[in-house]
Amino acid sequence: MHALGSILREALVVTALVSLPALLVATVVGTIVAIVQAATQVQEQTLTLLPKLLAVGATLALFGTVALGLCAGLFEHAIGALPEIVRGSP
């Protein structure tokens, strides 16, 4: 059971590391757009979606290889631990 717990813990960490850059960028861009909208009193929905979409897309393009590397490492670790998970640890 130790191997399964280790894989689950690593999966949670990888999930956080993969999603954190995009979430941070979306939060920062959304806050900046909200401040600009409040200052100019322009409440157009397109102005909130498009900058976030472009920023998150650019972030995924920049950090995509790192994210895939993390996911590949997790996959290799999970495949390597399969025998221990199947037979169970005493």
PyMOL Python script that loads the backbone (N, CA, C, O; Angstrom):
from pymol import cmd

cmd.read_pdbstr("""\
ATOM      1  N   MET A   1       0.813  -1.200   0.000  1.00  0.00           N
ATOM      2  CA  MET A   1       0.000   0.000   0.000  1.00  0.00           C
ATOM      3  C   MET A   1       0.857   1.264   0.000  1.00  0.00           C
ATOM      4  O   MET A   1       0.393   2.342  -0.373  1.00  0.00           O
ATOM      5  N   HIS A   2       2.098   1.119   0.418  1.00  0.00           N
ATOM      6  CA  HIS A   2       2.987   2.277   0.448  1.00  0.00           C
ATOM      7  C   HIS A   2       3.229   2.825  -0.958  1.00  0.00           C
ATOM      8  O   HIS A   2       3.290   4.038  -1.156  1.00  0.00           O
ATOM      9  N   ALA A   3       3.366   1.915  -1.941  1.00  0.00           N
ATOM     10  CA  ALA A   3       3.621   2.349  -3.314  1.00  0.00           C
ATOM     11  C   ALA A   3       2.421   3.105  -3.874  1.00  0.00           C
ATOM     12  O   ALA A   3       2.585   4.111  -4.564  1.00  0.00           O
ATOM     13  N   LEU A   4       1.225   2.628  -3.583  1.00  0.00           N
ATOM     14  CA  LEU A   4       0.021   3.289  -4.085  1.00  0.00           C
ATOM     15  C   LEU A   4      -0.125   4.678  -3.454  1.00  0.00           C
ATOM     16  O   LEU A   4      -0.463   5.641  -4.143  1.00  0.00           O
ATOM     17  N   GLY A   5       0.126   4.779  -2.159  1.00  0.00           N
ATOM     18  CA  GLY A   5       0.073   6.083  -1.495  1.00  0.00           C
ATOM     19  C   GLY A   5       1.100   7.039  -2.056  1.00  0.00           C
ATOM     20  O   GLY A   5       0.833   8.231  -2.208  1.00  0.00           O
ATOM     21  N   SER A   6       2.270   6.523  -2.361  1.00  0.00           N
ATOM     22  CA  SER A   6       3.324   7.354  -2.949  1.00  0.00           C
ATOM     23  C   SER A   6       2.909   7.877  -4.324  1.00  0.00           C
ATOM     24  O   SER A   6       3.133   9.044  -4.645  1.00  0.00           O
ATOM     25  N   ILE A   7       2.309   7.015  -5.123  1.00  0.00           N
ATOM     26  CA  ILE A   7       1.872   7.430  -6.460  1.00  0.00           C
ATOM     27  C   ILE A   7       0.747   8.450  -6.362  1.00  0.00           C
ATOM     28  O   ILE A   7       0.735   9.434  -7.103  1.00  0.00           O
ATOM     29  N   LEU A   8      -0.193   8.226  -5.461  1.00  0.00           N
ATOM     30  CA  LEU A   8      -1.292   9.177  -5.298  1.00  0.00           C
ATOM     31  C   LEU A   8      -0.787  10.538  -4.831  1.00  0.00           C
ATOM     32  O   LEU A   8      -1.246  11.574  -5.310  1.00  0.00           O
ATOM     33  N   ARG A   9       0.151  10.531  -3.902  1.00  0.00           N
ATOM     34  CA  ARG A   9       0.735  11.789  -3.418  1.00  0.00           C
ATOM     35  C   ARG A   9       1.461  12.514  -4.554  1.00  0.00           C
ATOM     36  O   ARG A   9       1.322  13.725  -4.725  1.00  0.00           O
ATOM     37  N   GLU A  10       2.236  11.752  -5.325  1.00  0.00           N
ATOM     38  CA  GLU A  10       2.957  12.346  -6.446  1.00  0.00           C
ATOM     39  C   GLU A  10       1.990  12.866  -7.509  1.00  0.00           C
ATOM     40  O   GLU A  10       2.254  13.896  -8.130  1.00  0.00           O
ATOM     41  N   ALA A  11       0.878  12.168  -7.724  1.00  0.00           N
ATOM     42  CA  ALA A  11      -0.119  12.618  -8.696  1.00  0.00           C
ATOM     43  C   ALA A  11      -0.743  13.939  -8.266  1.00  0.00           C
ATOM     44  O   ALA A  11      -0.986  14.809  -9.103  1.00  0.00           O
ATOM     45  N   LEU A  12      -1.003  14.098  -6.978  1.00  0.00           N
ATOM     46  CA  LEU A  12      -1.546  15.371  -6.492  1.00  0.00           C
ATOM     47  C   LEU A  12      -0.550  16.510  -6.673  1.00  0.00           C
ATOM     48  O   LEU A  12      -0.929  17.619  -7.049  1.00  0.00           O
ATOM     49  N   VAL A  13       0.717  16.236  -6.405  1.00  0.00           N
ATOM     50  CA  VAL A  13       1.742  17.273  -6.567  1.00  0.00           C
ATOM     51  C   VAL A  13       1.894  17.640  -8.041  1.00  0.00           C
ATOM     52  O   VAL A  13       1.994  18.819  -8.380  1.00  0.00           O
ATOM     53  N   VAL A  14       1.914  16.636  -8.916  1.00  0.00           N
ATOM     54  CA  VAL A  14       2.049  16.911 -10.352  1.00  0.00           C
ATOM     55  C   VAL A  14       0.840  17.695 -10.855  1.00  0.00           C
ATOM     56  O   VAL A  14       0.989  18.616 -11.658  1.00  0.00           O
ATOM     57  N   THR A  15      -0.344  17.341 -10.393  1.00  0.00           N
ATOM     58  CA  THR A  15      -1.545  18.076 -10.786  1.00  0.00           C
ATOM     59  C   THR A  15      -1.460  19.533 -10.370  1.00  0.00           C
ATOM     60  O   THR A  15      -1.813  20.425 -11.141  1.00  0.00           O
ATOM     61  N   ALA A  16      -0.996  19.775  -9.163  1.00  0.00           N
ATOM     62  CA  ALA A  16      -0.857  21.149  -8.687  1.00  0.00           C
ATOM     63  C   ALA A  16       0.188  21.902  -9.498  1.00  0.00           C
ATOM     64  O   ALA A  16      -0.033  23.054  -9.873  1.00  0.00           O
ATOM     65  N   LEU A  17       1.323  21.266  -9.772  1.00  0.00           N
ATOM     66  CA  LEU A  17       2.388  21.931 -10.525  1.00  0.00           C
ATOM     67  C   LEU A  17       1.993  22.200 -11.976  1.00  0.00           C
ATOM     68  O   LEU A  17       2.413  23.200 -12.559  1.00  0.00           O
ATOM     69  N   VAL A  18       1.193  21.319 -12.556  1.00  0.00           N
ATOM     70  CA  VAL A  18       0.780  21.509 -13.950  1.00  0.00           C
ATOM     71  C   VAL A  18      -0.272  22.609 -14.065  1.00  0.00           C
ATOM     72  O   VAL A  18      -0.249  23.394 -15.012  1.00  0.00           O
ATOM     73  N   SER A  19      -1.190  22.668 -13.107  1.00  0.00           N
ATOM     74  CA  SER A  19      -2.286  23.627 -13.216  1.00  0.00           C
ATOM     75  C   SER A  19      -1.964  24.995 -12.624  1.00  0.00           C
ATOM     76  O   SER A  19      -2.599  25.984 -12.992  1.00  0.00           O
ATOM     77  N   LEU A  20      -1.002  25.073 -11.726  1.00  0.00           N
ATOM     78  CA  LEU A  20      -0.730  26.328 -11.033  1.00  0.00           C
ATOM     79  C   LEU A  20      -0.337  27.486 -11.951  1.00  0.00           C
ATOM     80  O   LEU A  20      -0.877  28.578 -11.777  1.00  0.00           O
ATOM     81  N   PRO A  21       0.571  27.314 -12.919  1.00  0.00           N
ATOM     82  CA  PRO A  21       0.914  28.467 -13.763  1.00  0.00           C
ATOM     83  C   PRO A  21      -0.279  29.053 -14.514  1.00  0.00           C
ATOM     84  O   PRO A  21      -0.441  30.272 -14.565  1.00  0.00           O
ATOM     85  N   ALA A  22      -1.109  28.196 -15.096  1.00  0.00           N
ATOM     86  CA  ALA A  22      -2.268  28.692 -15.854  1.00  0.00           C
ATOM     87  C   ALA A  22      -3.268  29.381 -14.927  1.00  0.00           C
ATOM     88  O   ALA A  22      -3.833  30.416 -15.280  1.00  0.00           O
ATOM     89  N   LEU A  23      -3.486  28.811 -13.747  1.00  0.00           N
ATOM     90  CA  LEU A  23      -4.422  29.434 -12.804  1.00  0.00           C
ATOM     91  C   LEU A  23      -3.914  30.781 -12.306  1.00  0.00           C
ATOM     92  O   LEU A  23      -4.691  31.727 -12.173  1.00  0.00           O
ATOM     93  N   LEU A  24      -2.627  30.874 -12.032  1.00  0.00           N
ATOM     94  CA  LEU A  24      -2.062  32.150 -11.578  1.00  0.00           C
ATOM     95  C   LEU A  24      -2.163  33.220 -12.653  1.00  0.00           C
ATOM     96  O   LEU A  24      -2.524  34.363 -12.371  1.00  0.00           O
ATOM     97  N   VAL A  25      -1.844  32.847 -13.880  1.00  0.00           N
ATOM     98  CA  VAL A  25      -1.918  33.819 -14.978  1.00  0.00           C
ATOM     99  C   VAL A  25      -3.356  34.264 -15.196  1.00  0.00           C
ATOM    100  O   VAL A  25      -3.612  35.453 -15.384  1.00  0.00           O
ATOM    101  N   ALA A  26      -4.300  33.323 -15.175  1.00  0.00           N
ATOM    102  CA  ALA A  26      -5.709  33.685 -15.358  1.00  0.00           C
ATOM    103  C   ALA A  26      -6.189  34.593 -14.241  1.00  0.00           C
ATOM    104  O   ALA A  26      -6.962  35.519 -14.485  1.00  0.00           O
ATOM    105  N   THR A  27      -5.739  34.340 -13.014  1.00  0.00           N
ATOM    106  CA  THR A  27      -6.133  35.183 -11.886  1.00  0.00           C
ATOM    107  C   THR A  27      -5.573  36.587 -12.011  1.00  0.00           C
ATOM    108  O   THR A  27      -6.293  37.563 -11.800  1.00  0.00           O
ATOM    109  N   VAL A  28      -4.304  36.697 -12.350  1.00  0.00           N
ATOM    110  CA  VAL A  28      -3.676  38.019 -12.478  1.00  0.00           C
ATOM    111  C   VAL A  28      -4.294  38.810 -13.621  1.00  0.00           C
ATOM    112  O   VAL A  28      -4.608  39.990 -13.463  1.00  0.00           O
ATOM    113  N   VAL A  29      -4.469  38.165 -14.775  1.00  0.00           N
ATOM    114  CA  VAL A  29      -5.056  38.861 -15.923  1.00  0.00           C
ATOM    115  C   VAL A  29      -6.497  39.247 -15.626  1.00  0.00           C
ATOM    116  O   VAL A  29      -6.926  40.346 -15.978  1.00  0.00           O
ATOM    117  N   GLY A  30      -7.248  38.362 -14.986  1.00  0.00           N
ATOM    118  CA  GLY A  30      -8.630  38.685 -14.631  1.00  0.00           C
ATOM    119  C   GLY A  30      -8.722  39.857 -13.674  1.00  0.00           C
ATOM    120  O   GLY A  30      -9.614  40.696 -13.798  1.00  0.00           O
ATOM    121  N   THR A  31      -7.806  39.918 -12.720  1.00  0.00           N
ATOM    122  CA  THR A  31      -7.789  41.038 -11.777  1.00  0.00           C
ATOM    123  C   THR A  31      -7.457  42.346 -12.481  1.00  0.00           C
ATOM    124  O   THR A  31      -8.089  43.371 -12.225  1.00  0.00           O
ATOM    125  N   ILE A  32      -6.479  42.311 -13.358  1.00  0.00           N
ATOM    126  CA  ILE A  32      -6.102  43.526 -14.097  1.00  0.00           C
ATOM    127  C   ILE A  32      -7.259  43.997 -14.974  1.00  0.00           C
ATOM    128  O   ILE A  32      -7.554  45.192 -15.019  1.00  0.00           O
ATOM    129  N   VAL A  33      -7.909  43.080 -15.665  1.00  0.00           N
ATOM    130  CA  VAL A  33      -9.040  43.443 -16.521  1.00  0.00           C
ATOM    131  C   VAL A  33     -10.187  43.993 -15.682  1.00  0.00           C
ATOM    132  O   VAL A  33     -10.850  44.946 -16.093  1.00  0.00           O
ATOM    133  N   ALA A  34     -10.431  43.406 -14.513  1.00  0.00           N
ATOM    134  CA  ALA A  34     -11.508  43.897 -13.646  1.00  0.00           C
ATOM    135  C   ALA A  34     -11.211  45.315 -13.154  1.00  0.00           C
ATOM    136  O   ALA A  34     -12.118  46.142 -13.059  1.00  0.00           O
ATOM    137  N   ILE A  35      -9.957  45.591 -12.844  1.00  0.00           N
ATOM    138  CA  ILE A  35      -9.584  46.946 -12.414  1.00  0.00           C
ATOM    139  C   ILE A  35      -9.775  47.938 -13.549  1.00  0.00           C
ATOM    140  O   ILE A  35     -10.290  49.037 -13.340  1.00  0.00           O
ATOM    141  N   VAL A  36      -9.365  47.554 -14.742  1.00  0.00           N
ATOM    142  CA  VAL A  36      -9.534  48.438 -15.902  1.00  0.00           C
ATOM    143  C   VAL A  36     -11.019  48.658 -16.190  1.00  0.00           C
ATOM    144  O   VAL A  36     -11.431  49.775 -16.502  1.00  0.00           O
ATOM    145  N   GLN A  37     -11.822  47.597 -16.087  1.00  0.00           N
ATOM    146  CA  GLN A  37     -13.256  47.747 -16.325  1.00  0.00           C
ATOM    147  C   GLN A  37     -13.908  48.628 -15.266  1.00  0.00           C
ATOM    148  O   GLN A  37     -14.796  49.420 -15.581  1.00  0.00           O
ATOM    149  N   ALA A  38     -13.483  48.499 -14.034  1.00  0.00           N
ATOM    150  CA  ALA A  38     -14.047  49.337 -12.977  1.00  0.00           C
ATOM    151  C   ALA A  38     -13.662  50.791 -13.166  1.00  0.00           C
ATOM    152  O   ALA A  38     -14.454  51.693 -12.895  1.00  0.00           O
ATOM    153  N   ALA A  39     -12.438  51.014 -13.633  1.00  0.00           N
ATOM    154  CA  ALA A  39     -11.975  52.389 -13.824  1.00  0.00           C
ATOM    155  C   ALA A  39     -12.668  53.043 -15.019  1.00  0.00           C
ATOM    156  O   ALA A  39     -12.979  54.234 -14.982  1.00  0.00           O
ATOM    157  N   THR A  40     -12.908  52.278 -16.064  1.00  0.00           N
ATOM    158  CA  THR A  40     -13.511  52.859 -17.272  1.00  0.00           C
ATOM    159  C   THR A  40     -15.015  52.650 -17.331  1.00  0.00           C
ATOM    160  O   THR A  40     -15.677  53.238 -18.186  1.00  0.00           O
ATOM    161  N   GLN A  41     -15.566  51.841 -16.459  1.00  0.00           N
ATOM    162  CA  GLN A  41     -16.981  51.510 -16.400  1.00  0.00           C
ATOM    163  C   GLN A  41     -17.485  50.904 -17.710  1.00  0.00           C
ATOM    164  O   GLN A  41     -18.624  51.129 -18.120  1.00  0.00           O
ATOM    165  N   VAL A  42     -16.608  50.129 -18.358  1.00  0.00           N
ATOM    166  CA  VAL A  42     -16.992  49.387 -19.555  1.00  0.00           C
ATOM    167  C   VAL A  42     -17.204  47.942 -19.128  1.00  0.00           C
ATOM    168  O   VAL A  42     -16.260  47.280 -18.697  1.00  0.00           O
ATOM    169  N   GLN A  43     -18.436  47.446 -19.242  1.00  0.00           N
ATOM    170  CA  GLN A  43     -18.762  46.096 -18.793  1.00  0.00           C
ATOM    171  C   GLN A  43     -19.044  45.198 -19.996  1.00  0.00           C
ATOM    172  O   GLN A  43     -20.174  44.750 -20.191  1.00  0.00           O
ATOM    173  N   GLU A  44     -18.052  44.946 -20.772  1.00  0.00           N
ATOM    174  CA  GLU A  44     -18.183  44.092 -21.946  1.00  0.00           C
ATOM    175  C   GLU A  44     -17.594  42.715 -21.621  1.00  0.00           C
ATOM    176  O   GLU A  44     -16.453  42.619 -21.169  1.00  0.00           O
ATOM    177  N   GLN A  45     -18.375  41.649 -21.851  1.00  0.00           N
ATOM    178  CA  GLN A  45     -17.928  40.302 -21.509  1.00  0.00           C
ATOM    179  C   GLN A  45     -16.742  39.843 -22.350  1.00  0.00           C
ATOM    180  O   GLN A  45     -15.913  39.062 -21.882  1.00  0.00           O
ATOM    181  N   THR A  46     -16.661  40.320 -23.577  1.00  0.00           N
ATOM    182  CA  THR A  46     -15.550  39.936 -24.439  1.00  0.00           C
ATOM    183  C   THR A  46     -14.222  40.419 -23.871  1.00  0.00           C
ATOM    184  O   THR A  46     -13.198  39.754 -24.025  1.00  0.00           O
ATOM    185  N   LEU A  47     -14.241  41.560 -23.224  1.00  0.00           N
ATOM    186  CA  LEU A  47     -13.009  42.100 -22.655  1.00  0.00           C
ATOM    187  C   LEU A  47     -12.480  41.251 -21.508  1.00  0.00           C
ATOM    188  O   LEU A  47     -11.280  41.281 -21.237  1.00  0.00           O
ATOM    189  N   THR A  48     -13.324  40.506 -20.834  1.00  0.00           N
ATOM    190  CA  THR A  48     -12.844  39.662 -19.748  1.00  0.00           C
ATOM    191  C   THR A  48     -12.356  38.311 -20.251  1.00  0.00           C
ATOM    192  O   THR A  48     -11.410  37.754 -19.694  1.00  0.00           O
ATOM    193  N   LEU A  49     -12.975  37.780 -21.282  1.00  0.00           N
ATOM    194  CA  LEU A  49     -12.636  36.444 -21.754  1.00  0.00           C
ATOM    195  C   LEU A  49     -11.397  36.419 -22.636  1.00  0.00           C
ATOM    196  O   LEU A  49     -10.521  35.577 -22.441  1.00  0.00           O
ATOM    197  N   LEU A  50     -11.308  37.315 -23.589  1.00  0.00           N
ATOM    198  CA  LEU A  50     -10.235  37.262 -24.574  1.00  0.00           C
ATOM    199  C   LEU A  50      -8.842  37.411 -23.977  1.00  0.00           C
ATOM    200  O   LEU A  50      -7.969  36.613 -24.317  1.00  0.00           O
ATOM    201  N   PRO A  51      -8.582  38.387 -23.105  1.00  0.00           N
ATOM    202  CA  PRO A  51      -7.222  38.478 -22.537  1.00  0.00           C
ATOM    203  C   PRO A  51      -6.843  37.243 -21.711  1.00  0.00           C
ATOM    204  O   PRO A  51      -5.705  36.777 -21.770  1.00  0.00           O
ATOM    205  N   LYS A  52      -7.802  36.717 -20.943  1.00  0.00           N
ATOM    206  CA  LYS A  52      -7.508  35.509 -20.162  1.00  0.00           C
ATOM    207  C   LYS A  52      -7.227  34.325 -21.075  1.00  0.00           C
ATOM    208  O   LYS A  52      -6.315  33.537 -20.823  1.00  0.00           O
ATOM    209  N   LEU A  53      -8.010  34.205 -22.130  1.00  0.00           N
ATOM    210  CA  LEU A  53      -7.823  33.101 -23.068  1.00  0.00           C
ATOM    211  C   LEU A  53      -6.442  33.165 -23.722  1.00  0.00           C
ATOM    212  O   LEU A  53      -5.749  32.153 -23.824  1.00  0.00           O
ATOM    213  N   LEU A  54      -6.052  34.354 -24.161  1.00  0.00           N
ATOM    214  CA  LEU A  54      -4.736  34.514 -24.786  1.00  0.00           C
ATOM    215  C   LEU A  54      -3.604  34.277 -23.786  1.00  0.00           C
ATOM    216  O   LEU A  54      -2.608  33.632 -24.115  1.00  0.00           O
ATOM    217  N   ALA A  55      -3.753  34.792 -22.580  1.00  0.00           N
ATOM    218  CA  ALA A  55      -2.700  34.638 -21.570  1.00  0.00           C
ATOM    219  C   ALA A  55      -2.547  33.182 -21.139  1.00  0.00           C
ATOM    220  O   ALA A  55      -1.427  32.690 -21.002  1.00  0.00           O
ATOM    221  N   VAL A  56      -3.657  32.496 -20.926  1.00  0.00           N
ATOM    222  CA  VAL A  56      -3.575  31.085 -20.529  1.00  0.00           C
ATOM    223  C   VAL A  56      -3.027  30.248 -21.681  1.00  0.00           C
ATOM    224  O   VAL A  56      -2.251  29.321 -21.449  1.00  0.00           O
ATOM    225  N   GLY A  57      -3.409  30.552 -22.902  1.00  0.00           N
ATOM    226  CA  GLY A  57      -2.863  29.839 -24.060  1.00  0.00           C
ATOM    227  C   GLY A  57      -1.361  30.016 -24.185  1.00  0.00           C
ATOM    228  O   GLY A  57      -0.639  29.058 -24.463  1.00  0.00           O
ATOM    229  N   ALA A  58      -0.887  31.246 -23.980  1.00  0.00           N
ATOM    230  CA  ALA A  58       0.555  31.498 -24.030  1.00  0.00           C
ATOM    231  C   ALA A  58       1.280  30.778 -22.895  1.00  0.00           C
ATOM    232  O   ALA A  58       2.378  30.253 -23.083  1.00  0.00           O
ATOM    233  N   THR A  59       0.662  30.759 -21.726  1.00  0.00           N
ATOM    234  CA  THR A  59       1.262  30.064 -20.591  1.00  0.00           C
ATOM    235  C   THR A  59       1.364  28.571 -20.857  1.00  0.00           C
ATOM    236  O   THR A  59       2.389  27.955 -20.565  1.00  0.00           O
ATOM    237  N   LEU A  60       0.317  27.990 -21.404  1.00  0.00           N
ATOM    238  CA  LEU A  60       0.354  26.570 -21.729  1.00  0.00           C
ATOM    239  C   LEU A  60       1.380  26.271 -22.816  1.00  0.00           C
ATOM    240  O   LEU A  60       2.018  25.218 -22.793  1.00  0.00           O
ATOM    241  N   ALA A  61       1.543  27.180 -23.760  1.00  0.00           N
ATOM    242  CA  ALA A  61       2.551  26.986 -24.798  1.00  0.00           C
ATOM    243  C   ALA A  61       3.959  27.042 -24.210  1.00  0.00           C
ATOM    244  O   ALA A  61       4.844  26.296 -24.631  1.00  0.00           O
ATOM    245  N   LEU A  62       4.163  27.932 -23.231  1.00  0.00           N
ATOM    246  CA  LEU A  62       5.488  28.060 -22.620  1.00  0.00           C
ATOM    247  C   LEU A  62       5.813  26.912 -21.677  1.00  0.00           C
ATOM    248  O   LEU A  62       6.928  26.392 -21.699  1.00  0.00           O
ATOM    249  N   PHE A  63       4.854  26.511 -20.848  1.00  0.00           N
ATOM    250  CA  PHE A  63       5.101  25.498 -19.825  1.00  0.00           C
ATOM    251  C   PHE A  63       4.601  24.110 -20.212  1.00  0.00           C
ATOM    252  O   PHE A  63       4.634  23.191 -19.395  1.00  0.00           O
ATOM    253  N   GLY A  64       4.142  23.953 -21.439  1.00  0.00           N
ATOM    254  CA  GLY A  64       3.592  22.673 -21.861  1.00  0.00           C
ATOM    255  C   GLY A  64       4.609  21.544 -21.855  1.00  0.00           C
ATOM    256  O   GLY A  64       4.280  20.424 -21.462  1.00  0.00           O
ATOM    257  N   THR A  65       5.826  21.812 -22.279  1.00  0.00           N
ATOM    258  CA  THR A  65       6.836  20.758 -22.299  1.00  0.00           C
ATOM    259  C   THR A  65       7.218  20.335 -20.882  1.00  0.00           C
ATOM    260  O   THR A  65       7.471  19.157 -20.626  1.00  0.00           O
ATOM    261  N   VAL A  66       7.259  21.297 -19.968  1.00  0.00           N
ATOM    262  CA  VAL A  66       7.562  20.976 -18.573  1.00  0.00           C
ATOM    263  C   VAL A  66       6.438  20.116 -17.987  1.00  0.00           C
ATOM    264  O   VAL A  66       6.693  19.135 -17.289  1.00  0.00           O
ATOM    265  N   ALA A  67       5.195  20.497 -18.281  1.00  0.00           N
ATOM    266  CA  ALA A  67       4.049  19.752 -17.773  1.00  0.00           C
ATOM    267  C   ALA A  67       4.039  18.326 -18.325  1.00  0.00           C
ATOM    268  O   ALA A  67       3.768  17.375 -17.592  1.00  0.00           O
ATOM    269  N   LEU A  68       4.333  18.182 -19.607  1.00  0.00           N
ATOM    270  CA  LEU A  68       4.376  16.843 -20.190  1.00  0.00           C
ATOM    271  C   LEU A  68       5.502  16.019 -19.596  1.00  0.00           C
ATOM    272  O   LEU A  68       5.356  14.811 -19.414  1.00  0.00           O
ATOM    273  N   GLY A  69       6.625  16.657 -19.292  1.00  0.00           N
ATOM    274  CA  GLY A  69       7.729  15.950 -18.640  1.00  0.00           C
ATOM    275  C   GLY A  69       7.343  15.458 -17.256  1.00  0.00           C
ATOM    276  O   GLY A  69       7.679  14.337 -16.873  1.00  0.00           O
ATOM    277  N   LEU A  70       6.630  16.303 -16.500  1.00  0.00           N
ATOM    278  CA  LEU A  70       6.168  15.886 -15.174  1.00  0.00           C
ATOM    279  C   LEU A  70       5.182  14.722 -15.276  1.00  0.00           C
ATOM    280  O   LEU A  70       5.258  13.765 -14.505  1.00  0.00           O
ATOM    281  N   CYS A  71       4.264  14.814 -16.228  1.00  0.00           N
ATOM    282  CA  CYS A  71       3.286  13.734 -16.409  1.00  0.00           C
ATOM    283  C   CYS A  71       3.974  12.448 -16.864  1.00  0.00           C
ATOM    284  O   CYS A  71       3.593  11.362 -16.427  1.00  0.00           O
ATOM    285  N   ALA A  72       4.965  12.549 -17.722  1.00  0.00           N
ATOM    286  CA  ALA A  72       5.694  11.366 -18.175  1.00  0.00           C
ATOM    287  C   ALA A  72       6.456  10.729 -17.016  1.00  0.00           C
ATOM    288  O   ALA A  72       6.501   9.504 -16.904  1.00  0.00           O
ATOM    289  N   GLY A  73       7.051  11.546 -16.161  1.00  0.00           N
ATOM    290  CA  GLY A  73       7.746  11.010 -14.995  1.00  0.00           C
ATOM    291  C   GLY A  73       6.800  10.296 -14.049  1.00  0.00           C
ATOM    292  O   GLY A  73       7.134   9.242 -13.509  1.00  0.00           O
ATOM    293  N   LEU A  74       5.628  10.861 -13.848  1.00  0.00           N
ATOM    294  CA  LEU A  74       4.622  10.214 -13.003  1.00  0.00           C
ATOM    295  C   LEU A  74       4.176   8.897 -13.621  1.00  0.00           C
ATOM    296  O   LEU A  74       4.015   7.904 -12.911  1.00  0.00           O
ATOM    297  N   PHE A  75       3.977   8.876 -14.920  1.00  0.00           N
ATOM    298  CA  PHE A  75       3.563   7.656 -15.612  1.00  0.00           C
ATOM    299  C   PHE A  75       4.624   6.564 -15.477  1.00  0.00           C
ATOM    300  O   PHE A  75       4.302   5.405 -15.217  1.00  0.00           O
ATOM    301  N   GLU A  76       5.892   6.945 -15.656  1.00  0.00           N
ATOM    302  CA  GLU A  76       6.974   5.966 -15.519  1.00  0.00           C
ATOM    303  C   GLU A  76       7.044   5.423 -14.098  1.00  0.00           C
ATOM    304  O   GLU A  76       7.247   4.225 -13.899  1.00  0.00           O
ATOM    305  N   HIS A  77       6.879   6.294 -13.114  1.00  0.00           N
ATOM    306  CA  HIS A  77       6.893   5.865 -11.721  1.00  0.00           C
ATOM    307  C   HIS A  77       5.723   4.924 -11.428  1.00  0.00           C
ATOM    308  O   HIS A  77       5.890   3.930 -10.722  1.00  0.00           O
ATOM    309  N   ALA A  78       4.555   5.230 -11.961  1.00  0.00           N
ATOM    310  CA  ALA A  78       3.376   4.392 -11.735  1.00  0.00           C
ATOM    311  C   ALA A  78       3.544   3.028 -12.391  1.00  0.00           C
ATOM    312  O   ALA A  78       3.198   2.010 -11.790  1.00  0.00           O
ATOM    313  N   ILE A  79       4.064   2.990 -13.603  1.00  0.00           N
ATOM    314  CA  ILE A  79       4.286   1.714 -14.287  1.00  0.00           C
ATOM    315  C   ILE A  79       5.344   0.902 -13.550  1.00  0.00           C
ATOM    316  O   ILE A  79       5.208  -0.314 -13.423  1.00  0.00           O
ATOM    317  N   GLY A  80       6.391   1.552 -13.065  1.00  0.00           N
ATOM    318  CA  GLY A  80       7.438   0.848 -12.332  1.00  0.00           C
ATOM    319  C   GLY A  80       6.956   0.287 -11.005  1.00  0.00           C
ATOM    320  O   GLY A  80       7.480  -0.720 -10.528  1.00  0.00           O
ATOM    321  N   ALA A  81       5.966   0.928 -10.407  1.00  0.00           N
ATOM    322  CA  ALA A  81       5.463   0.481  -9.102  1.00  0.00           C
ATOM    323  C   ALA A  81       4.329  -0.529  -9.215  1.00  0.00           C
ATOM    324  O   ALA A  81       3.855  -1.026  -8.194  1.00  0.00           O
ATOM    325  N   LEU A  82       3.884  -0.846 -10.420  1.00  0.00           N
ATOM    326  CA  LEU A  82       2.771  -1.781 -10.589  1.00  0.00           C
ATOM    327  C   LEU A  82       3.006  -3.151  -9.940  1.00  0.00           C
ATOM    328  O   LEU A  82       2.103  -3.660  -9.276  1.00  0.00           O
ATOM    329  N   PRO A  83       4.170  -3.759 -10.103  1.00  0.00           N
ATOM    330  CA  PRO A  83       4.358  -5.062  -9.443  1.00  0.00           C
ATOM    331  C   PRO A  83       4.203  -5.001  -7.926  1.00  0.00           C
ATOM    332  O   PRO A  83       3.612  -5.898  -7.326  1.00  0.00           O
ATOM    333  N   GLU A  84       4.722  -3.964  -7.315  1.00  0.00           N
ATOM    334  CA  GLU A  84       4.601  -3.815  -5.864  1.00  0.00           C
ATOM    335  C   GLU A  84       3.152  -3.567  -5.448  1.00  0.00           C
ATOM    336  O   GLU A  84       2.710  -4.048  -4.404  1.00  0.00           O
ATOM    337  N   ILE A  85       2.418  -2.820  -6.261  1.00  0.00           N
ATOM    338  CA  ILE A  85       1.020  -2.550  -5.950  1.00  0.00           C
ATOM    339  C   ILE A  85       0.189  -3.818  -6.078  1.00  0.00           C
ATOM    340  O   ILE A  85      -0.679  -4.078  -5.246  1.00  0.00           O
ATOM    341  N   VAL A  86       0.451  -4.616  -7.122  1.00  0.00           N
ATOM    342  CA  VAL A  86      -0.336  -5.807  -7.372  1.00  0.00           C
ATOM    343  C   VAL A  86      -0.101  -6.855  -6.285  1.00  0.00           C
ATOM    344  O   VAL A  86      -1.055  -7.429  -5.759  1.00  0.00           O
ATOM    345  N   ARG A  87       1.161  -7.104  -5.950  1.00  0.00           N
ATOM    346  CA  ARG A  87       1.419  -8.142  -4.943  1.00  0.00           C
ATOM    347  C   ARG A  87       1.188  -7.636  -3.529  1.00  0.00           C
ATOM    348  O   ARG A  87       1.017  -8.433  -2.606  1.00  0.00           O
ATOM    349  N   GLY A  88       1.183  -6.333  -3.351  1.00  0.00           N
ATOM    350  CA  GLY A  88       0.931  -5.760  -2.020  1.00  0.00           C
ATOM    351  C   GLY A  88       2.168  -5.863  -1.159  1.00  0.00           C
ATOM    352  O   GLY A  88       2.997  -6.753  -1.344  1.00  0.00           O
ATOM    353  N   SER A  89       2.284  -4.964  -0.233  1.00  0.00           N
ATOM    354  CA  SER A  89       3.430  -4.994   0.665  1.00  0.00           C
ATOM    355  C   SER A  89       2.990  -5.566   2.012  1.00  0.00           C
ATOM    356  O   SER A  89       1.940  -5.194   2.535  1.00  0.00           O
ATOM    357  N   PRO A  90       3.791  -6.466   2.567  1.00  0.00           N
ATOM    358  CA  PRO A  90       3.402  -7.116   3.830  1.00  0.00           C
ATOM    359  C   PRO A  90       3.446  -6.186   5.010  1.00  0.00           C
ATOM    360  O   PRO A  90       3.145  -6.596   6.131  1.00  0.00           O
TER     361      PRO A  90
END
""", "prot")
cmd.dss("prot")
cmd.show_as("cartoon", "prot")
cmd.util.cbc("prot")
cmd.orient("prot")
